[in-house]
């Protein structure tokens, strides 16, 4: 009763979900890379990298690769439905409203 806005279509919900997931994954990837580079460049390591840091970077490498692959998969993923007009909504889910303005 309080919410008078129209409901989102499944295509709009899917687009919003992909956007939010993409932003979250990109943020995690950026934060991870920033902290790894900060630790590598700005924290004094001595003459060589410590064994603990070496193990941490070895552990973080697959995590970063997984996040990158997941992020690219989410952004590339498509339901396989054609979208000939390129507006982000598959053509069979669009509601065409006739133009009544004169």
N, C-alpha and C positions, 0 to 999 in steps of 0.2 A: 504494500500500500504506500509506503514511503518512497519506494524506488519507482519513479515514473519513466525512467530511461528505457529505450527498447533493448531487448536482449541481443547479445552478440551472436552472430552466426558461427557455426563450427569453423569456418575458414578464418574468421576474425580472431577467434579464440586460439586457433593454431598459430596464427601469425604473432599474436601477443606472447604466447608461450615460447615460441622460437626466439623472439626478441629478448625475453627475460633470461632464458637459458643461455643465449649467446652472450649477453652482457655479464652474467655471473661467471661463465667460463673464461671470458676474456679478462675479467678482473682478477680471477684466481691466477691465470697464466701470467698476467702482467706483474702481480704482486710476487709470485714465485720467482720469476726471472729477475725482478728488481732486487729482491733480498739475496738471491744467489750472487748476482753481480756485485752488490754492495759488500758482501762478505768476502768476495774474491779480490776486489780492488781496494777497499778502504779499511779493512781490518788487517792489522799487521800479522803476517804469516811467518816471519823469520826468513831464513834463506830458502826454505822449501815449504810446500803446503803440508799442513799437519795430517797425520793419518785419519783423524776423525773427520776433518773437512773433506778429505778425499773420498771417504766412505759416504758422507752426506751428499756430495755432488754425484757420486755414482748411483745413489739411491734416487735422487731427484731427477736424473736424466730420463728414466722411463716414465715417471709421473708427468713431466713436461711434455714428452712425446705423446702420451695418452691424451692429455688435455688438448694439445694441438690437433690431434686427429679427431677427437670428439667435437671440438669447436668447428672444424671444417665440415664434419659430417652433418652437424645440426644446421649449419648455414647452407649447405648444398642440398640437403634433403628436400625432396619434393614428393608430393603425394602421387605423382605420375599423371595427374589430370591436366589437360591442355589449358593454357592461359594465353590465348592468342592476342588479346588486347594489352597484356603486360601490366595489369593493375594489381596483381597479387592474389586475385580471387579466381579460382578455376571457373571456366566459362559455364559449366553446368550448374554451378552454385550461385551464380549471379542472378539477381532479381532485376529485370529490366523494367524501368518505369518509363512509359511513353512521355515524350516531351509535349506538354500541353500549352506551353507559353507561345503566344502569337506575336 
